């Protein structure tokens, strides 16, 4: 997981959890979070910044609390792919964030096709819902534009890439999202990269 610094560079975030005598805590960074999991204090979450601590108490067990901050991140990608040149500037106010030309050199060879894509990054479920709904809303302002692209180019669709340390991943689309996906008529695929860790309830 990364964050964009003020200078525009991407910095690594260590989002791993460490098992301690008191419960679970995050690896070193500017913030310290402890999920207590002992008999005397189970259900407390202690946040510290610069030595100042705040305690949140919950009747739920540590497993439920941890589900609120699962290390989930990913990208929502609207893309157009084809062998021919993709002559698209913007789609309903959505501009490309990445353009790749066929034959360009990449890490493992050369690109086999042209790519036009717009990428939205998310770090949790709330951000996913926000960015995905915003993207769908813009595309649905004039779905005929998307339909025309689908008739013109080989592939037009949305891919959602989800990354998590845990194997217990649940994802849902609201009725509003499903209606807009149906109106667009394009493919929506989900790719999940899971570390396979398990939370105990």
Secondary structure as GFF3:
##gff-version 3
##sequence-region A 1 201
A	DSSP	beta_strand	2	4	.	.	.	ID=ss1
A	DSSP	beta_strand	10	12	.	.	.	ID=ss2
A	DSSP	beta_strand	17	19	.	.	.	ID=ss3
A	DSSP	beta_strand	23	26	.	.	.	ID=ss4
A	DSSP	beta_strand	31	36	.	.	.	ID=ss5
A	DSSP	beta_strand	44	49	.	.	.	ID=ss6
A	DSSP	beta_strand	52	57	.	.	.	ID=ss7
A	DSSP	alpha_helix	62	67	.	.	.	ID=ss8
A	DSSP	beta_strand	72	82	.	.	.	ID=ss9
A	DSSP	beta_strand	90	91	.	.	.	ID=ss10
A	DSSP	beta_strand	94	95	.	.	.	ID=ss11
A	DSSP	beta_strand	98	100	.	.	.	ID=ss12
A	DSSP	beta_strand	105	106	.	.	.	ID=ss13
A	DSSP	beta_strand	109	110	.	.	.	ID=ss14
A	DSSP	beta_strand	114	122	.	.	.	ID=ss15
A	DSSP	alpha_helix	125	139	.	.	.	ID=ss16
A	DSSP	three_ten_helix	140	142	.	.	.	ID=ss17
A	DSSP	alpha_helix	143	152	.	.	.	ID=ss18
A	DSSP	beta_strand	155	166	.	.	.	ID=ss19
A	DSSP	alpha_helix	175	184	.	.	.	ID=ss20
A	DSSP	beta_strand	187	197	.	.	.	ID=ss21
###
